[in-house]
Structures are given as structure tokens and as C-alpha cells.
Amino acid sequence: MIAAMPGLSRSDVEHVAHLARLGLTDDELTLLQGQLNHILEQYAKLAELPTDDIPPTAQTIELENILREDLVIPSLPVEAVLANAPDSAGGYIVVPAILGGE
């Protein structure tokens, strides 16, 4: 079990904001301090739950393959593909060079 956590002080929140390079106003620091302390309180409540009989879980929802099965089917003949290309040579589609060269 987790012992009761002390709340975050304003200086704790200022320190974390500084580490995160956040420029927060006094009002924002006050708001953030309350929100972070609320999160810690909720975590403490969750930590009280008996979880010994619950197996470890890496995924919270069932995984389902949404892809179709791969099917081997005949493709277009090379001649038909090359007939649609603006330029071809030696059985390949010719495209302009994009990284140096010719």
C-alpha cells in the first residue's frame, strides 16, 4: 500500500514549471498546484483498491486486426504498366533524379 502522500507545495510546482521551462503567472501556479494535488489524491484513492487478484495488463482493450488478409493475385503485366508511364527504359519506369546526379 502507498502511504498518504504529502501535497505539492507552491515551491514544488514552481520548481517543476522552471524545469519544464514554463513561464507561469501566480494565478496559473495556484491553479496548477490545486490540479496536481487533486491528481495525487485520486492516485492515492486508486492505490487503496485491492488489486492482488488482477493480472498485470499491458493493453486495456482487446486487440483486433483491422486489416484484410493478404491475397496473392495476378498483377498487371509489365507491358501494361510501362505503357502508362511517361518514360521507360529497359523494362523500368524512368523518373527524374531528385538527389544530385544527372
N, C-alpha and C positions, 0 to 999 in steps of 0.2 A: 504494500500500500504506500501511497505517496503521502507524506506528511503535509500539513497545511502550509501552503506557500505564502511567504510574505508578499504583500503587494509591491508593485514597482513604484519607486519614489519619483518625484519630478526630475531629480538629477539623473536617475537611471534612464528615463525617457530622453532627456537632453543628450546624454552620452550616446545612446543608440542613434538618435537623429544626427548627431555630429558624425558618427562612424558611417552612416548612410549618406552623408553629405546633403542632408535635408535642411533647408532654411525654414524653420517653423516659427510662427508667431507665438506669443504667450497663450493666446486662445487655442491655437492648434495643439500646443503641447499639453494643455489642460485636457482637451478633448481626447487626444491620443492616450494620455495616461489613463483616463477612465475606460476607454475602449480596451486597451491592453490588459488592464486589471480585470475587466469583465471576462475576457477570453481566458485568463489564467484561472478565474473562479469556475468557469464552465469546465475547463480541463480537470480541475480538482474533483468536481462532481462526477465526471466520467470515470476518473481513476478509482472511485469508490465502488463501481459496479463489479460484481463477481464475473470474471472472465476466464476462470480456470478451465471450464468445460468447453470453451470456444476455441476451435483450432485456428492457428495463425492463417491469415488471409492476405494474399498478395493482390487479389482482384475482388472488388466488391460486387461486380455484376458478372453474370455468365458471359463468357466469350462465345461469339458466334461468327463463323466465317461468312462474310457477306459477299464473297467473290464467287463467281461461277466456276465450275470445273473446267480445267484446260482440256480442249479437244484438238486433236491433230486432224486437220482437214487440208485438202489441197489448196495451195496458194495460187496467185496469178502466175502465169508463165512469164519468164524473164522478158521475152519479146514484147508482151503487152505492157509491162511496167516501163521498159525503156522507150516504148512508143509514146508514152505520156510525158517523158522527161524532155525539158527544153534542149538538153545536150547530153550525149552519151558517147562513150568510147570504150572499146574492149569489153563490153558487157557490164559496164558500170555507169552510174549517173555522174556526170561531171558538174561540180559546183564550184563557185569562186572561192579562192583561198581567203581565209579571214585572219590568219595569224602569220604575217610575213610571207616570205617565199614569193612565188610567181603569181 
